[in-house]
Amino acid sequence: MSNKILLILVGAAVVGIGAYYFMNNQYKQPVMNPTGTPTIMISPTVSQTVVTGTLKAMNETTVTITASGFEPKSVKVKVGTKVVWVNKSGTDVSINSALHPSHLLYPPLNLGIVHNGDSVSLVFNMSGSYKYHDHLDASHTGVVVVE
Amino acid sequence: MRRFLRIPKIQMIVALLFIYGSFLIHELTWQNLLHLVLSIFFSVFFDLIFLKIKRLNLFFPSAAIVTGLIVGLITPISLPWNEIIIVCFLASLSKQLLRYNQHHIFNPAGLGVFFGSLIFRHEVSWQAVSFQRPVFDNVFLFISFILLFFTGYVSQLKMRRFYNALAFLLVYVLLSRNLLNLLDPTILFFVFVMLPEPMTTPVKKLPQILFGAIVAVFSFFTAHPLIVQTVPIFSLVPDGLIFALLIGNLVFLKYK
């Protein structure tokens, strides 16, 4: 019985992984390049169209990274706003999307290492709630709420 | 004393204390120290209380100390003392109530932290196991990173849980397509300390491999936007790694 169950589990895992890769090809979310130009790709099974465009940031909001975390911890912005993170913490930080440590929920927010004194930015063109954290001190979290 | 130090659980305690020690050097505050003390104290306290209630002989609570150390290492330092108490209570209670064939089913620290996070809506921060880095220009960070492997020595060699760690890492790296995850301190801590908990994980080779692989798959999918958007309840999961570990504990409860 135990071998059957194990075989079923292995089979389920293989099917699951295969389904994941298949579904991942069906699903695309807008990808932001570092300059904030959104690139929207539609699945090849639906259309071959790739739409690109440049959206000017309507507003800009700054989040300061201090030794105690992100300030403000939560920002509420309009669609098309550019959020700028300025590192004044005295050390390197690594801005990454939730959840720690997989950082998958919103990959454009995986902005990576920001050295002390540097800044990075991202334009948010879709409404939603985007949680992020400092990967090097995962208790420092923040959220960008886009309306 | 030498015989005492050769016990794997005691070695794990020492290794975890070294990791927390490096965290204290990294961020030396009384709050960080108090957080650890409270986590260990209440973990041991509730274990001893339950032993008394069950009228069992008291013994050195090494498992409770490990649980308390894990709670201290992965929960936010800002956690109020009452929430630490609840987390430790849940961890200890799960060992007493959720049992199968005289073994507890779930990783106690994992369950306590998971449900504590759900109840109080706080993150699982992995605070003390996220700052370490394999960088050569900072000796302290490098040594802190190396300290993580001491726990691996205990769990992989002494406790013989090599296969579940290997399977987890292979599958997780395959799914995430990111080799750097092999050097992520949080992943390494999870793989070396939480994943191979001997009372709740398989002993034999093939079940270990399947356990590690399935936990990796669940931890990856739980945090994937495709899954979170398709099944919104997954957005409530405070931590993918711990959630997947608990699922693995449940699925493999007959394979000890």
Interface residues (C-beta under 8 A of the other chain):
Chain A: S2 L6 L9 V10 A13 G16 I17 Y20 M23 N24 Y27 Q29 A98 L99 H100 P101 S102 L104 L105 Y106 H133 H135 L136 D137 A138 S139 T141
Chain B: P76 I77 S78 E123 V124 S125 W126 Q127 S130 F131 R133 L175 S176 N181 D184 T186 I187 L206 P207 L210 A213 I214 V217 S219 F220 F221 A223 H224 P225 L226 V228 V237 D239 G240 L241 V251 K254 Y255
